[in-house]
Amino acid sequence: MKHFFCFPLAALLLAAPLATLAQGVGIGTTAPDASAALDVRSTGQGFLPPRLTYAQRTGISNAAAGLLVYQNDPAAAPPQPNGYYFYTGTQWLPLQTAGDNLGSHTATQTLNLAGNPLVSAAAVGIGTASPDRPLTVQGTGTASQLISLKNSTGTTRWHWNLGGGGLNLAETAVADYRLFVAAGGNVGLGTNTPISRLANTASNIGGSDGFGVGTSSLTWLNPGQGYAGAFYNAANLAGGYNGLAVKVASADASTTALDVSQGATQTAPGTPLLRVRGDGFTGIGTGAPTNLLHVKRTGSSEVATLEADQGGPHLYLTQSGGGGTGVVDFIGTAGTTGYRAGALELRGLNAVQLYGDGDVASPDLTVAASGNVGIGTPTPAQALDVSGNQNLTGTLQVNTADVDKIFLTTQGAAGSKIGHAAGWGVLTYAGPGTASSGFHGWLTSTATGYQEQMRLTSAGRLGLGTTSPSSQLANTAGNTIGADGNGVGGGSLNWAASQGGYVGAFFNGSTAPSANGLAVKVAGTDPAASLLDLSTGAQGTTGTSVLNVGANGRVGLGTVSPYSRLASTATNIVGSDGNGGGVGSLAWAASQGGYAGMFFNGSPAASANGLAVKVAGTSASTTALDVSTGSQGSAGTTLFSVRANGDVLVPGTLDVGFRTVVYDFTASGNSWYARILSCPAGYRVLGGGGGHRDSNSAQSDIVVNYSGPDDANPETTWLIRISNNSGSDRAVRLRCNCARLK
């Protein structure tokens, strides 16, 4: 292709021979071409323009548009290699002196972007010549290997591939399926066949009702020591500092809201221990409760024990609806309605009456509001009032002479108890005036006698395996401290275990909507209150926080005082504009090798975007995106900034999206043409030119009469006036260089 340039006349009047004619100036010829203002000819020499350093070139004052120089030293920042440069009127641009090595669309050497981004108006393919997305990566080799992630020393630590039938994130040379997305959307951790939406096992977990998880459930299997799941509320303030809530939307009797079971295998139905159905029926020891509370114990005649440590009724039942006075019916086998033979009724009018013979007018046993007990009379006048004959078979003994009998002690300073005559108490009560006044203790038999296993203290605290429970329900006397330094309060659940297995486990076997697993809720909103605190450490000391959800709604990862809505730091992060994050922000700080944050959208669907940053304001002082360097708590140095009014600030090198518009046509002999080349929308013209289409042709009869901005629209169009002085058709190519400039 021929190139035509316009040079300053004074720079070229230094060579000889020189001929000045009316139509132009000739150097090396006495007959300059009539169409040229300057005609330089030589068969052994070339044209040498002014040679300047980078500093000299950029220091030219009031450079004219079209000024051409040769830079003879390279500049490092910004990169400015040796070569020809021309001034557009607004900036210096390099003159294209040689094409890249991709003319055949096949690279012949390493393509070095020199820190510049790879820009394409179409799709880019890696490993494929037919990309179907803006960026398409085609896997290679076994398992369709896609992407490798190396550390700073060049060692591959992680890689992505399509092995196992899905998207696999593998820890290189260690294990596959660290994270696996299966076809259909299930996510596996450590497995390529996740049974549900998020799972670490391929096997379904069946509850005692025979149901397993659905595809949208969480399925978790832990075959080793430690917790499969644990929940702990470390707050000690009043107001609903709960631990766990399980809730379902369905009220159907076949729906299970809570299923606690035991079984030999993961997939087989287990033995029910506790089940709460969707209609509210609760079964203890049975998976098919027939009432709001159904307690069943196999192999024993004892089902439940109720005990209180104060005077008055140990079991208090009221009736909230209208109708009869009966509150609880213990139903026998005879009859279908009313008070039946073999039944016991407890009434709620300040008395307890038992009916055993079907006579609704005369109770067989009455406990009056005064405490008097009547047998055969509804109005007992004494502590024990018996109407009718009495028959006592066997021995009733109030002493310790017979070691095989049960005795009752009199109430006093020593308290009351039901115990073995040898002296071991089964159920004891400490009376007033003792060191442990007011407690109830439950004892069980051991090889060496009876030992206390459960205690209800006078403060209302229940201890299991401890005589001094630290809270309302506890198996330890020592307080459990969270990562925020707070321990449990008197109304808390405090559980400590040193064992293999779970300290606490929760499992929702229902596949119905809203078959939830755990809810933790507090009433307070003080930032010092923790809604959820996951930490590590010894029981009685402040732990190391792993995850903390504050009552103010802020979530901290590795901190108990997150600065914002989601944060790994308690300190504000300040951008290059001096502004930091608010409480609704994401505040993330990391001091490590690798990225502080990463986003990846693995979906191949349309609009499967990566990251969106959006602000409502349009002020130039508002920053939509700020990329900077510097310490966490102070303003950094801007690398890239997008303002809310649309301005983009880039202190470094900026890729302006350089594009070339090419126009080819055939010029008839002895004719001239005017052609206008327009830049695409959003682009501005930088320069242009044209000539014979074959750059290696010796044809010299194509003349460019004018090449410059079009006066009608000089910012976006380039006008070229060209003539063919030969008598034959000539192939012509015109070019216009454009860039995204404002």
Buried (B, 14 or more C-beta within 10 A) or exposed (E): EBEBBBBEEEBBEEEEEBBEEEEBBBBBBEEBBEEEEBBBEEEEEEEEBBEBEBEBBBEBEEBEEBBBBBBEBEBEEEEBEBBBBBBBEEEBBEBEEEEEEEEEEEEEEEEEEEEEEEEEEEEBBEEEEEBEEEEBBEBEEEBBBBEEBEEEEEEEBBBBBEBBEBBBBBEBEEEBBBBBBBEEEBBBBBBBBBBBBBBBBEBBBBBBBEBBBBBEBBBBBBEEEEEBBEBBBBBBBEEEBBBBEBEBEBEEBEBBBBBBBEBEEBEEBBEBBBBBBBBEBBBBBBBEBEEEEBEBEEEEEEEEEEEEBEEEBEEEEEBEEEEEEBBEBEEBEEEEEEBBEEBBBBBBEEBBBBBBEBEEEEBBBBBBEEEBBBBBBBEBEEEEBEEEEEEEEEEEEEEBEEEEBEBEBEEEEBBBBEBBBEEBBBBBBBBEEEEBBBBBBBBEEEEEEBEBBBBBBEEEBBBBBBEBBBBBBBBBBBBBBBBBEBBBBBBBBBBBEEEEEBBBBBBBBBBBEEBBBBEBEBEBEEBBBBBBBBBEEEBEEBBEBEBBBBBBBBBBBBBBBBBBBBBBBBBBBBBBBEBBBEBEBBBBBEEEEEEEEEEEEEEEEEEEEEEEEEEEEEEEEBBBBBEBEEEBEEBBEBBBBBBBEEEEBEEEEBBBBEBEBEBEBEBEEEEEBEBBBBBEEEBBBBBBBBBBBEEEBEBEBBBBEEBBBBEEBBEBBBBBBBBBBBEEEBBBBBBBBBBBBE
